[in-house]
Amino acid sequence: MLSKVVMGLMNVLLQTQQCEDFMKHLFDVVKQIVYHFQRAIFVETTGYCADLVYGVLRHCNSVNPVTNNAASSLFYLLLKTNFQVTRNISRMKLQATIAVSKLAGEGVVYAPERFQNALKAVSHYVRFSDLEFSQFSASHNIDLFRSSVSELSERLLSVLQNSARISDYSYDPEMTADLYYEISKGYIASPDLRAAWLLSLASFHKLQDNYEEASQ
């Protein structure tokens, strides 16, 4: 059984900036957790997947190329394992989009080009994926996996583009708030994603000391 205390500790460590060697060992521990507790992360109703994805994607924007590459590789492992366990990446797709929306809203993804390079690295890993299942032909699984990851990459890039729009109007608080709300309306069909953008809007209002608007 995966301990909530252990996952809580992993969550805290993944959200902090550490030296390269520490991050390497931390990512190795996360890989072992993913390997040994696949159902707890990708099947059962827990917040473990959300926490791991959020923490790992933070480091896909790292200025350290070694940490950035390691985070990209770990993100790919999460995608691949989700697919192996459930034959889809629905949970990863949702949690990754929410995570990038939150990170963008918090200003963590301040260099979109680094994040885009991380997504390109993931696409490279996928291109040479060797997924195999006895229930289907290998080519079917690989094609389905590749198309699913490609769709996710496009969605995450869309989030980054929306974030860039917000950055362009950082000098205008009212316009920025309007953009947050406008973007959130685009996710009406996905309540979790809309909530993520509305939370980012609330955080922005707090930064502007607009506490009444933030509470709405």
FIZA-26915 format. One record per atom (N, C-alpha, C): x, y, z negated. Coordinates in steps of 0.1 Angstrom, whole numbers, plus 5000, padded with zeros to 4 digits. Layout:
FIZA-26915
XYZ
...
//
This chain:
FIZA-26915
500849885000
500050005000
500950125000
500550225009
501350345010
500950444999
501950484991
501750564980
501450714984
500450774978
500150914980
501251004975
501950954965
503051034959
504251034969
504550924975
505550914985
505251004997
504050995002
503651075013
503651225010
503251254998
503251394993
504651454994
505651364989
507051414989
507551425003
507151335012
507551345026
507051475032
505851505029
505151625034
505851745030
506251755018
507051875013
508351885019
509051775020
510451775026
510351805041
509351755048
509251785062
508951935065
508452005055
508052145057
509152245053
510252185050
511352275045
512552265055
513352365056
514552365064
515752305056
516252205062
517352135056
518552115065
519652075060
520852055069
520651945078
521451935089
521251835100
521351695094
522351665086
522451535080
521251495072
520751585064
519551555056
518351525065
518151605075
517051575084
517151445091
518351405095
518551275101
518151165092
518551165079
518151065070
516651075067
516051195066
514651205063
513851145075
514251175087
513551115099
513650965099
514750915095
514950765094
513950705084
513750775073
512750725063
511350735069
511050845076
509750855082
509550745092
510550705100
510450595109
510050465102
510650445091
510450315084
508950315078
508550435074
507150445069
506150415080
506450475092
505550455104
505550305107
506650245107
506850105111
506050005101
506150035088
505549945078
504149975074
503650095077
502350135073
501450195085
501450115096
500850165108
499350185106
498650085100
497250095098
496850215089
497550235078
497250345069
497350475076
498250485086
498550615093
497550635104
497350525112
496550545125
495150485125
494750405115
493450345115
492650385103
493150375091
492450405079
492150555078
491150595070
490750735068
491650795058
492750845062
493650915053
494151035060
494851125053
495451245059
496951225063
497351095062
498851075064
499251115078
498451085088
498851115102
498951265104
497951335099
497951485100
499151545093
499551495081
500751545074
502051525082
502151395087
503351365094
503551445107
502451455114
502451525127
502851675125
502151735115
502451875112
503851895108
504451805100
505851825095
506751795107
506551695115
507451665126
507451775136
506251825140
506251925150
506852055146
506952085133
507652205128
509052205134
509652085133
511052075137
511252055152
510252045160
510352055174
510652195179
510652285169
510952425172
512252465166
512952365161
514252395153
515252455162
516052545157
517152605164
518352505166
518352405157
519352305158
519052205168
519752185179
519352095190
519351955185
520151915176
520151775171
518851745164
518451835155
517251825147
516051825157
516051915167
515051935176
514851805184
515951745189
515851625197
515351505188
515851505176
515351395167
513851405164
513351525162
511951555160
511151505172
511651535184
510951495196
510851345197
511951285194
511951135194
511051075184
510951135172
510051085162
508551115166
508351225172
506951255177
506551145187
507451115196
507251005206
506950875199
507650845189
507450725181
506050715175
505550835170
504250845165
503150815175
503350875187
502450855198
502450705203
503550655204
503650515209
503050415199
503350435186
502750345176
501250365175
500750485176
499350505176
498650425188
499350425199
498850355211
498850205209
499950165204
500150015201
499149965192
498750045182
497849995171
496350005176
496050115183
494650135186
494250135201
495350125209
495150125224
494750265229
494950365221
494750505225
495550595216
495550725219
496250815210
495350925206
494050885204
493050985200
493351055187
493850975177
494151045164
495351135166
496351095173
497551185175
497151305183
496251285193
495951395201
495251505193
494351465184
493651555176
494551625166
495351545159
496151595148
497351685154
497851645166
498951725172
498351865176
497151865181
496551995186
496252085174
495752025163
495452105151
496752155145
497852065145
499152105139
499752225147
499752215160
500352325168
499552455167
498252435166
497352555164
497752625150
497852545140
498252595127
499652665127
500552585133
501952635133
502052775141
501352775152
501252895160
500653015152
499552985145
498953085137
499753135126
500653045121
501553085110
502853145114
502953155128
504153215133
505353125133
505152995131
506352905130
506852875144
505952865154
506352845168
506752975174
507853035169
508253165174
509053165186
509453045191
510253035204
509552925212
508552955219
507752855227
508652775236
509752835241
510552755251
511252635244
511552645231
512152535225
511052425223
509852465220
508852365218
508452305232
508452375242
508252325255
509352225259
510552255256
511652155259
511452035251
510952045239
510651925231
509551835237
508551905243
507551825250
508051755263
509051825269
509651765281
510451645277
511051655265
511851535260
510951415258
509751445252
508751345249
508251285263
508051365272
507651315286
508751225292
509951255289
511051175294
511051035288
510851035274
510750905267
509550825273
508450895275
507250825280
507550765294
508250835302
508550795316
509250655316
510050635306
510850505305
510250415294
508950435291
508350345281
508150205286
508250115277
508149975281
507049905273
505949975271
504749925264
504249795270
503949695262
503449565267
502449515257
501249465262
500249405254
499749275262
499549175254
499049055261
497649065267
496849155261
495449175266
495349235280
496349315284
496349385296
497649365304
497649405316
498849405323
499749515318
501049495319
501949595314
501749735321
501549725334
501449845342
500249925337
499149855334
497949925330
498150005317
498849935307
499150005295
500050125296
501050105304
502050215306
501350335313
500550305323
499850415330
498850485321
498150415313
497150475303
497950555293
499050505288
499850575278
500350705284
500950695296
501550815302
500550925305
499350885310
498350975313
497851045300
497650965290
497251025277
498151125271
499451095272
500451185267
500551305276
500451295289
500451405298
499251505295
498151445292
496951525288
497251605275
497851535266
498151595253
499151715255
500151685263
501151795266
500551915271
499651895281
498952015287
498052085277
497452015268
496652075257
497552155248
498652105244
499552175235
500152295241
500452285254
500952405262
499852515262
498652475263
497552565263
497452645250
497652565239
497652635226
498852735225
499952695231
501152795230
500852915239
500152895250
499753015259
498853105251
497853045244
496953125236
497753205225
498753135219
499553205209
500353315215
500853295228
501553405234
500653525237
499453505240
498453615242
498353695229
498253625218
498153685205
499353765202
500553715205
501853785203
501853915211
501353905223
501354025232
500654145226
499654115217
498954225211
499154235196
500354195192
500654205177
500654345172
500854445181
500754585176
499354635174
498354555178
496954595177
496254495168
496054515155
495454415146
493954385150
493254475155
491854455159
491754365171
492654385181
492654305193
493154165189
494154155181
494654025176
493553945170
492854005161
491753935154
490653885164
490353975174
489353935184
489853815192
491153815195
491753705203
491653575195
491953575182
491853455174
490353405175
489453495173
488053445173
487653395187
488053465198
487753425211
488353285214
489553265210
490153135212
489453025204
489053055192
488352955184
487052915191
486353005198
485052975205
485352875216
486552865221
486852775232
486852625227
486852615213
486952485207
485652445200
484552495204
483252475198
482952325198
483352255209
483152105210
484052025201
485052095195
485952025186
486052095173
485152065163
485052145151
486452155143
487252045143
488452055136
489452155142
489452165155
490352255162
489852405160
488552415161
487952555159
488252595145
488152505135
488452545121
489852585119
490752515127
492252555126
492452695130
491852735141
491952875146
491352975137
490152935132
489453035122
490253045110
490952945105
491852955093
493053045097
493553035109
494653125113
494153265113
492853285117
492253425117
492153475103
491753385094
491653425080
492953465074
494053385078
495353415073
495853555078
495453575091
495853705097
495153825089
493953805086
493253915079
493853935065
494353825059
494953845046
496253925047
496953895058
498253965060
497954115062
496854145068
496454285070
495754345058
495654265047
494954305035
493454335037
492954265047
491454265050
490754155043
490754155030
490254035022
488754015024
488054115027
486554095029
486354015042
487054045053
486953975065
487553835064
488653815056
489253685055
488253585048
487453645039
486553555031
485353505039
485053575051
483853545058
483953415066
//
